[in-house]
């Protein structure tokens, strides 16, 4: 049973696990993507997402809280300077885990964990702001009737012009 099991211990003592996650998080911030095992990627996701949320508001207090976890001043400065402005409008979900298959040596499940906003394949630079995914029922019905009315008038106009050309 998994009653109250909130942390994956990853087969390590607490100090080793915290140091490993801090190092992995610093590498992720520096390189924007890293290869690791699936279990470590999931643990890293839980570790780094609150830190990125704190970095959205650049205060001395938040910098100190993030530094206490990361223990790397260069990673902290890069997080607040480069990563935070890109994810400022995103309400969470800053990382993506992509499963890669099994490692040759020990058959461990491997994954690539990356910062979502820094992937140029999925997010081309030429793209503008994303549309809001929320839709209201009233707006949809109103727009549907307007588009239906415009569609019924548009073909008639095209038919007249095609008749004139013949």
ABEGO torsion letter per residue (X at the ends): XABGBABBAGGBBAAAAAAAAAAAAAAAAAAGBBBBBAAAAAAAAAAAAAAAAAAABBBAAAAAAAAAAAGBAAAAAAAAAAAAAAAAABAEGABBBBBAEBBAAAGBBBBBBBBAAABAAABBAABBBBBBABBBAAAAAAAAAAAAAAAAAAAAAAAAAAAAAX
